[in-house]
Amino acid sequence: MSIGRVTQTMMSQHALIGLQAGLRRVSDVQEQLSTGRVINRPSDDPIGSAAAMRLRASLAAQQQYARNAGDGLGWLGQIDGALSSVTDHVRRGRELALEGANSGALGPEGREALAVEVDQIREGLVNVANTTYLGRPVFGGITAQPTAYAADGTFTGVAGAVTRTVADGVQVRVDVNGPAAFGPDGDSVFTHLTALSAALRAGNTTAISAAIDDLGADADRINAVHADAGTRAGRVERAKTAAEDAHLSLTSALSEVENTDLPKATVELQLQQVAYQAALAATARVIQPSLQDFLR
């Protein structure tokens, strides 16, 4: 059985290795306290690092969903205000038509005044139909133009759905197709108001009565489109709330994975410092003076 030699150099080396290990533990806890994170590099906790990466990816996705939903609510909010104004305009136009149908109470001047107001209503409707959000017409589909309707009420947009992804695999349309709300060219609310204006000036009660029916149908169609847009706005609002809630939950989960428990880390730092100081004291006692020390 061989007996190994224990030399002064070996003792010094082992003591130095132990001291360095203790100092490294103190440094690790100090880094956790200074950064506020227990994972500062993947090697600190490979499993925790992988979990943190997945959580961060989910966080980024939820943030994007919330931004998309916010943008969608901007579109639908503009549409809601525009359609409310359109409903008021059409209602007023129909009231003028009902007033003009009473031919016995109006002379040419009175009918002309009604026709002028109808013309103003039609122009106002064209302006509302060109409502934009961030420079894009909300009734123009996927058009790149700044307007959806020409001055004569002709649709100049490009049919197509503007959608926003508000959840994983969930897309919601945030625009309204102009012809779906105002009617197709040639049978739109603009056409009906133009016809009403001409009928009032001509005193044509038959045409005025037809305009009353047409405007009533226009109002019903606009109300249906308005209700659909409101339903979509509610859906987007719920999706935005869900994304924000998910973001909070994921943030909390990420904090559990990589954030430092400050009270625990503070106590751990004190323990490691005491252990390191004890190791220094013990090493000073264990390592005896060398021959060189005696020769001095």
C-alpha positions in Angstrom: 0.0 0.0 0.0 1.5 3.2 -1.1 1.3 6.4 0.9 1.0 9.6 -1.1 3.0 12.7 0.0 1.2 15.8 1.0 3.4 18.7 0.2 3.1 22.4 1.0 2.5 23.2 -2.6 -0.4 20.7 -2.7 -1.9 22.2 0.4 -1.6 25.7 -1.0 -3.2 24.7 -4.3 -6.1 23.0 -2.7 -6.6 25.9 -0.3 -6.6 28.3 -3.2 -9.1 26.2 -5.2 -11.4 26.2 -2.2 -11.1 29.9 -1.7 -11.7 30.7 -5.3 -14.8 28.5 -5.2 -16.1 30.3 -2.2 -15.4 33.7 -3.8 -17.2 32.6 -6.9 -20.3 31.7 -4.9 -20.2 35.2 -3.3 -19.7 36.8 -6.7 -22.7 34.8 -8.2 -25.0 36.0 -5.4 -23.8 39.5 -5.7 -24.5 39.4 -9.5 -28.0 38.1 -8.8 -28.7 41.0 -6.4 -27.2 43.6 -8.8 -29.0 42.4 -11.9 -32.2 41.3 -10.2 -32.1 38.0 -12.1 -31.1 34.5 -11.2 -30.5 33.7 -14.8 -27.9 36.0 -16.3 -26.6 33.5 -18.9 -27.9 30.2 -20.2 -25.2 28.3 -18.3 -26.7 29.5 -15.0 -29.8 27.4 -15.6 -30.3 25.7 -19.0 -33.8 24.5 -18.2 -34.9 27.8 -16.8 -33.3 29.6 -19.8 -35.3 27.5 -22.2 -38.5 28.2 -20.3 -37.7 31.9 -20.2 -37.2 32.0 -23.9 -40.6 30.3 -24.5 -42.2 32.8 -22.1 -40.6 35.8 -23.8 -41.8 34.5 -27.2 -45.4 34.2 -25.8 -45.1 37.6 -24.3 -44.1 39.2 -27.6 -47.1 37.4 -29.3 -49.6 38.7 -26.8 -48.2 42.2 -27.0 -48.6 42.1 -30.8 -52.2 40.8 -30.4 -53.0 43.7 -28.1 -51.5 46.2 -30.5 -53.5 44.6 -33.4 -56.7 44.8 -31.4 -56.0 48.4 -30.4 -55.6 49.3 -34.1 -58.7 47.4 -35.0 -60.7 49.3 -32.3 -59.4 52.5 -33.9 -60.9 51.4 -37.3 -64.2 50.2 -35.8 -64.5 53.3 -33.7 -64.2 55.5 -36.8 -66.8 53.3 -38.5 -69.2 53.5 -35.5 -69.1 57.3 -35.5 -69.4 57.5 -39.3 -72.4 55.2 -39.5 -74.1 57.0 -36.6 -73.8 60.2 -38.7 -75.0 58.4 -41.8 -78.1 57.2 -40.0 -78.9 60.8 -38.9 -78.4 62.1 -42.5 -80.6 59.4 -44.0 -83.3 60.0 -41.4 -83.3 63.7 -42.1 -83.4 63.0 -45.8 -86.5 60.8 -45.4 -88.1 63.4 -43.2 -87.7 65.9 -46.0 -89.1 63.5 -48.5 -92.2 63.0 -46.2 -92.5 66.7 -46.0 -92.2 67.1 -49.7 -94.9 64.5 -50.4 -97.4 66.9 -48.9 -97.8 68.7 -52.2 -100.7 70.8 -51.1 -98.8 72.6 -48.3 -95.7 73.5 -50.4 -95.1 75.8 -53.3 -92.2 75.8 -55.7 -90.1 77.8 -53.4 -90.7 75.5 -50.5 -89.9 72.4 -52.6 -86.7 74.1 -53.8 -85.6 74.8 -50.3 -86.2 71.1 -49.5 -84.2 70.0 -52.5 -81.3 72.3 -51.6 -81.2 70.7 -48.1 -81.3 67.2 -49.7 -78.3 68.2 -51.9 -76.4 69.3 -48.8 -77.3 66.0 -47.1 -75.9 64.0 -50.1 -72.7 66.0 -50.1 -72.3 65.5 -46.3 -72.9 61.7 -46.8 -70.1 61.6 -49.4 -67.8 63.3 -46.9 -68.7 60.8 -44.2 -68.3 57.9 -46.7 -64.7 59.1 -47.1 -63.9 58.8 -43.4 -60.3 57.7 -42.9 -58.3 56.1 -40.1 -54.5 56.7 -40.3 -54.9 58.0 -43.8 -56.9 55.0 -45.1 -60.6 55.1 -45.9 -62.6 52.8 -43.6 -65.2 52.2 -46.3 -62.7 51.8 -49.2 -61.6 48.2 -48.7 -58.0 47.6 -49.6 -57.6 50.7 -51.8 -54.4 52.7 -51.6 -56.3 55.9 -52.4 -57.2 58.4 -49.7 -60.9 58.3 -50.6 -63.5 55.6 -51.1 -66.1 57.7 -53.0 -66.0 60.3 -55.7 -67.9 63.6 -55.4 -70.9 62.1 -57.3 -71.2 59.2 -54.9 -69.5 56.6 -57.1 -67.5 53.9 -55.2 -63.8 54.2 -56.1 -62.4 51.9 -53.5 -61.2 48.3 -54.0 -63.3 45.5 -52.5 -61.4 43.5 -50.0 -61.3 42.8 -46.2 -59.0 44.6 -43.9 -58.3 42.2 -41.0 -56.4 42.2 -37.8 -55.1 39.1 -36.0 -56.2 39.5 -32.4 -55.4 36.0 -31.1 -53.7 32.8 -32.2 -55.4 31.9 -35.5 -58.2 34.5 -34.9 -58.7 37.3 -37.5 -61.4 39.9 -37.3 -62.5 42.2 -40.1 -62.1 45.9 -39.0 -63.4 47.7 -42.1 -66.8 47.9 -43.8 -67.3 47.5 -47.5 -68.7 50.8 -48.8 -71.4 49.3 -51.1 -72.5 47.0 -48.3 -73.3 50.1 -46.2 -74.3 52.7 -48.8 -75.6 50.4 -51.5 -74.2 49.5 -54.9 -73.6 52.2 -57.6 -76.8 53.1 -59.3 -78.9 51.9 -56.3 -77.1 53.6 -53.5 -78.3 56.1 -50.9 -76.5 58.8 -52.9 -78.5 57.9 -56.0 -81.8 57.9 -54.0 -81.0 61.4 -52.6 -80.2 62.7 -56.0 -83.5 61.3 -57.3 -85.3 62.8 -54.3 -83.8 66.2 -55.0 -85.0 66.1 -58.7 -88.4 64.9 -57.7 -88.9 67.7 -55.2 -88.0 70.3 -57.7 -90.3 68.7 -60.3 -93.1 68.2 -57.7 -93.3 64.5 -58.7 -95.1 63.0 -55.8 -94.8 59.5 -57.2 -91.0 59.8 -57.4 -91.0 61.3 -53.9 -92.9 58.4 -52.6 -90.5 56.0 -54.2 -87.6 57.9 -52.6 -89.3 57.5 -49.2 -89.3 53.7 -49.6 -85.8 53.7 -50.9 -84.4 55.8 -48.1 -86.3 53.6 -45.6 -84.5 50.5 -47.1 -81.2 52.4 -46.9 -81.7 53.1 -43.3 -82.5 49.5 -42.5 -79.4 48.3 -44.4 -77.1 50.9 -42.6 -78.5 49.9 -39.2 -77.7 46.2 -39.9 -74.2 47.1 -41.0 -73.8 49.3 -37.9 -74.9 46.5 -35.7 -72.5 44.1 -37.3 -69.6 46.5 -36.9 -70.6 47.0 -33.2 -70.5 43.2 -32.7 -67.0 43.0 -34.2 -65.9 45.9 -32.0 -67.1 44.0 -29.0 -65.2 40.9 -30.1 -62.0 42.9 -30.7 -62.3 44.6 -27.3 -62.7 41.2 -25.6 -59.7 39.9 -27.5 -57.6 42.9 -26.4 -58.6 42.4 -22.8 -57.6 38.7 -23.1 -54.3 39.5 -24.6 -53.5 42.0 -21.9 -54.5 39.5 -19.2 -52.4 36.9 -20.8 -49.5 39.3 -20.9 -49.8 39.9 -17.2 -49.9 36.2 -16.4 -46.9 35.5 -18.6 -44.9 38.4 -17.1 -45.6 36.9 -13.6 -44.5 33.5 -14.8 -41.3 34.9 -16.3 -40.6 36.7 -13.1 -40.9 33.4 -11.2 -38.4 31.8 -13.5 -35.7 34.4 -13.8 -36.1 37.2 -11.2 -34.2 37.2 -8.0 -35.9 36.6 -4.7 -34.3 39.6 -3.0 -34.8 38.5 0.7 -33.5 35.0 -0.1 -30.6 36.3 -2.1 -29.6 38.8 0.7 -29.5 36.0 3.3 -27.6 33.8 0.9 -25.0 36.5 0.3 -24.5 36.9 4.1 -24.1 33.1 4.4 -21.6 32.9 1.6 -19.6 35.9 2.9 -19.4 34.3 6.3 -18.4 31.0 4.8 -15.7 32.7 2.7 -14.3 34.5 5.7 -14.3 31.3 7.7 -12.4 29.6 4.8 -9.8 32.4 4.8 -9.3 32.0 8.5 -9.1 28.2 8.4 -6.6 28.3 5.5 -4.4 30.8 7.4 -4.2 28.3 10.3 -3.8 25.1 8.2 -1.0 26.3 5.9 2.2 26.2 8.0 5.2 28.4 7.4 7.6 27.1 4.8 11.4 26.6 5.0 11.8 29.9 3.2 9.9 31.6 5.9 12.4 30.3 8.5 15.4 31.3 6.4 14.3 35.0 6.2 
